[in-house]
């Protein structure tokens, strides 16, 4: 049986839409300190994610992704 951490890593491998990838790019930039005036939503997401997880989401390629997840 997988531990919670292993299960979580499977879920957090990539973004499921272009909009999610863009949001995670902002989260990643905020976590790195490159984005000073982030929205409250970005700050809230960043608080609950590690830099490594944000990078995984942000590095997803756009090709083949829908604009929004339904």
C-alpha positions in Angstrom: 0.0 0.0 0.0 1.2 3.5 -0.9 1.9 6.0 1.8 0.1 9.4 1.6 3.3 11.1 0.4 3.7 8.6 -2.5 0.0 9.0 -3.4 0.3 12.8 -3.3 3.4 12.7 -5.6 1.4 10.8 -8.2 -1.4 13.4 -8.1 1.0 16.4 -8.2 3.0 15.3 -11.3 1.5 17.7 -13.8 -1.1 20.4 -14.5 -4.3 19.3 -16.1 -5.0 22.4 -18.1 -3.3 25.5 -19.5 -4.9 27.7 -17.0 -3.8 25.5 -14.1 -0.2 25.5 -15.5 -0.2 29.3 -15.7 -1.5 29.6 -12.1 1.2 27.2 -10.9 3.8 29.2 -12.8 2.7 32.3 -10.7 2.8 30.2 -7.5 6.3 28.9 -8.4 7.5 32.5 -9.1 6.1 33.7 -5.8 7.7 30.8 -3.9 11.1 31.7 -5.5 10.7 35.4 -4.6 10.4 36.6 -8.2 6.8 37.8 -7.8 6.3 40.5 -5.1 2.7 41.6 -5.8 0.9 38.2 -5.9 -2.8 37.8 -5.5 -4.3 36.4 -2.3 -5.2 33.2 -4.2 -1.6 32.7 -5.3 -0.3 33.3 -1.8 -2.9 30.8 -0.3 -1.9 28.1 -2.8 1.8 28.8 -2.3 1.4 28.4 1.5 0.2 24.9 1.1 2.8 23.7 -1.5 6.5 23.0 -1.5 8.7 24.7 -4.0 9.4 21.3 -5.6 5.7 20.6 -6.1 5.0 24.0 -7.5 7.9 23.5 -10.0 6.4 20.1 -11.1 3.1 21.7 -11.9 4.6 24.8 -13.5 6.9 22.8 -15.8 4.0 20.9 -17.5 4.1 21.4 -21.3 1.1 23.2 -22.8 0.8 20.9 -25.9 -2.3 18.8 -25.7 -3.8 20.4 -22.6 -7.2 21.9 -22.7 -7.5 25.6 -21.9 -9.6 24.8 -18.8 -10.4 21.6 -16.9 -14.1 20.8 -17.0 
